[in-house]
Amino acid sequence: MTTFRISTAVADAFPDALIAVVTATGLRGHEPWPATDAALDDLERRLAAGTWRPADETDPRIASWHAAYRSFGTNPRRVRPSVDALGRRLAKKGSLPRINPAVDSYNTVSVRHGLPAGAFDLAHVTGAVEIRHATGAETFTPLGEPGTLDHPAPGEIIYTDTTDVLTRHWNHRDAHRTRVTPDSTHVAFVLETLHADRDGHLLRTAAGELRDLLTAHSARTTVGYLSPAHPELTV
């Protein structure tokens, strides 16, 4: 089992944060996932038809993350929240990259609802996962760059385990070590909002949609929630 927790300092700084943790056990990433393919195709068709567009930085869902990034010293127009970067790519190119079914599933749900999402292969996570401010001594190897070693800036909000950083700038980029591949069988997916009072219903809907996409290709799925009022969750 893996414990996720929000540090007291992060909880105090973002008292209305809410994070859904969707876990899948016995994930089968090598088989076809037709529902995920259909969901992606639907988004792209709606975008092409002009009936839907991804949220951008004028949307309160994205603007709140820009404000959060600035609060811990990150320029969100140079280092964008994941959902902002994903939506911009979709709006520009008209399509999303197909990575693998599990990643495609959370990308689809993320951009559809304007909420940041990420995932960790729990087979490669060590100890508890904590959302906290960086000290500057931590190390991070970015996804797709196994030979790179970065150091988060002091005060930057990170996901980290007992080995090193799992996600920089809260939700900008995941680590290479815990990346989700077709071989991943035990995965924790996270969806986030900073305004549960406004967007908590969207988060819960998104978590349910992601769970539905995963359930057909997993032995077991669960959904739990982290918040300042409930800062620890074991999955």
N, C-alpha and C positions, 0 to 999 in steps of 0.2 A: 504493500500500500504506500501511497505518496501523500504527504500533507502539503496543502497550499495555505499560505498565510499572508495577510497584509500587515505590514509593520505599523506600529502605533503612529509614527510620524506621517506616513502616507495616509492613513485613515484620518488623522487630524487635518491634513491639508486638503483632502477630498472627501468630505463627510457624506456626500450623496452618491459615492461610487457604488457600482454593482457589477459583479463579474460572474458570469455563468461558466461553470466548468462541466463540459460534456465529455464523458469518458466512454471509450469503446474498447472492449476486450474481445480477443479472438477475431480481430479485423482481418478481412480477406481482400487485400489490395490488388490481387492479380486477376480478379474476375471482372466481367463487365458490370458497370454501375449505370444502367439506363436512366434511372430517375435523376441522377446528377447530370448526365449528359443533356437530358431534356430541360432541366432547370437552367443550365447555362445557355442552351440554344434559345430558350424563351426570353431571357434577359437581352440577348444580342438582337433578337428579332424586334423586341419592343423598342430598343434603342434605335435601330435602323428605321423603324416606322415613326419615330418621334413621339411615341406615347409614354416614354419613360426616360429619365436620365439619372445617372448616379449623383448622389449628394456631393456638392463641392464646398469650398470654404465659406461660402455665403450661407450655408445651411447650419442651423444651430448645433446639429450633431457633430459636424466637423469643426465648427468654430470653437466649440468647447475644448476640443483636443488641442487646437492651436494655442489657446490660452494656457492650457496646462503645460504644454511644451515650453512656452515662454517662461512660465513660472519656475521651471527648473533649468533654465539657461540654454534651451535648444531653440534654434530658429526653425519654425515649422514649415517655412517655405524653401528651406535648403534640405532639411531632414524631415520628411513628411510622415505623419501618422499613417499606418499601413492602409487603412481604408481610404484615406485621401489619395495616396499614391495609386492604389488599385483602381479607384473610380476615375482618376485622371487618365490612366492608361486605357481603360475601357472606352471612355468618351473620345479619346484621340484615335484609337485603332479600330474601334467597333467590335472588338472581341477580347476575351481574356485568354491568357496562355493556359494550355492543358498541361498540368504537371503530373499528377496522378489522382486517382479518384477521391481519396480522402482530402487532399489539399484542394482539389477543384470544388469539393463540397463546401468546405468552410469559406473559400473565396466567394462562391456564389451567394451564400447566406450573408456574408459580410457586406458585399457591395449592394445587395438587394435592400438591406435594412440600414445602411449607412453606419455600421458599427464595426470597430476594429475587431479582428479575430486573429488567432494564432493557434499553434499546436506543438506539442512536445511528445516525442517517442519516449514513453516512460521506462522502457528497457534501458535507456541511456541516461536517465536522470538519477542523480545521487543525493540521497537524503531529502530533506524538505525543500520545497520551492517557496521562496519569499519574494514579495513585491516590496522593495525598499529603495531608499536613496543610496546611491553608490558612494563609496569612500574615495574612489580613484585608484585603489590598489587592485581592484578586480581585473580579470582578463576576459576577453571575448573574441571568439573566432567566428566571423560572419558566415552565414549560409552561403555555400558555393565557393568559399575561399579558405580551404583547410590549412593553407600555409600562412594565414594572416593572424596576427595577435594584436588586438586593440585594447585600450583601457578606457572605460567610461569616465566621463568627467565627474569630479566630486559634485554630489547633489543631484545628478541625473537619476531618474527613476528607472529601475531595472527589475526584471525577473532574474533570480539567481538560485542555484542550488549549492551544494557544498563543494562542487568542483570549480565552476566559473559561471559566467553570465549566460543566461538563456535567451534574453531579449534586451536589446538596448533601446533607450529613449521610450521606455514603457512598452510600446508596441510597434516601433519602427521596423526592426529587423530581427529575425530569429537566428539562433546559433546553428552552426553546422553539425555539432555533435548530436543534438536532439532533433534533427530534421526528420520529417515524416516521409517515408519512402513506401513503395508498394510492399516491402517486406515487413513493415511495422505492424505489430499485432496488438499492442496495448498503448493507446494514445489518449492524451488529455487535450481537448480543444477548449480554448477560452474565447468568450465574447464579452465586450466591455462597454460600459457607459459611465460617464461621470455625473449623470443627472437621472438617477432612478425615479425621482418624482415626475419627471417629464417623459423619459424614454424607457422606464422599466418594463412597460407592456411590450414595447418593441423587442427588448432584449429577451424576454420570456418567449415571445413568438419565434424569434430567430433561433433560440436554443432548441425549441420544439421542432422546428423545421430541420435543423442540423441533425438532431437525434433521429428523426424519421429517415433522413438520407443514409445514416450510418446503420440503422437497425437491421436493414435487409442484408447487410454484409458483415455482421458482427455476431458473436455469441451472446454478448450482453452489452447494454448501454445504460448509462445513468446521467442524470443532470443534478448538479448542486450549485449553490450560490455562495459567493464571498461578498461581504460588505463590512463597513466599519463596525456595524452592530454585531456581525458574525464573522470575525476576521480569520477564522481557521476552518478548513475543510479537508477531510481525509478521503481519498478516492482509491 
